[in-house]
C-alpha cells in the first residue's frame, strides 16, 4: 500500500505549507503530490516553490503558476489576484521560472490515479464546484480516481456504473472509502487559501493499493500561523484583502 499526502493551492502561504508538511510527517505518508497553484495571492512564492520542489514527489502546474509564465492569462484574474501575480513574477528568478515551466499539467500514476490542477477534461480549465460540473468532468476520466484542486473546496464526486453522480463533502479525520468499480474526483481543498469558511489549512491522505482494491481518502485540517502570513502579506505590500480573507477562510 502507498500512503499519499495530497496538497493543492498553496498560493505563496509558507506558514500554512510548513504546518501541513509537519502534520504529513506525523501521518507517515510515503509520497507527497502537489496539485498546483504553488504561487499567487500570497507573500512567499519562492519559499513555497523551494518547499514543494524539495518535498513533493509529483507536482502539476496550476493556473496561477502558468500565469507567471504567460502574463496574458492575467486578464482572467480579479484586481487583487492580478497585482499579486505581477508582484510574484518580479520575485522569481531563472531557477524558479525554469522549474515552473517544466511542471506537467497532468500526471498519471499507474492505471487508476490521475493528477491535474483543475479538471481531467483535456484542454479545459473548468471549476468543479457542483454536480453539473462534475458530470462534465467525468467525461475526461475513464476509470479510477482523479485528484484535483482549483476550487479551494474539499469535495469528493463519485460516478457509479449506473450513471449516478453524487457529492460528498469530506470532513476532518473521517476516512471515506473509494470503491474500485466507481470513478472519483477528489479535491483536498486549499493549503494556503481555504474558501469553505474554515480558515485551517486543508489537505488529504490517500491510502492506495491497486486499481482493484478499495482506496481510502481522508481529509485533514491544520491550524497554522495565520497572523504571521497576514503580517508578511502586509509587509511586502500586497492588497490587504489577501491578508484579511485568510482568517475568514474565504
Ligand atoms: Zn488556486
Boltz pocket constraint, residues with backbone or C-beta under 6 A from the ligand:
constraints:
  - pocket:
      binder: B
      contacts: [[A, 9], [A, 11], [A, 36], [A, 37], [A, 62], [A, 64], [A, 150], [A, 151], [A, 152]]
      max_distance: 6.0
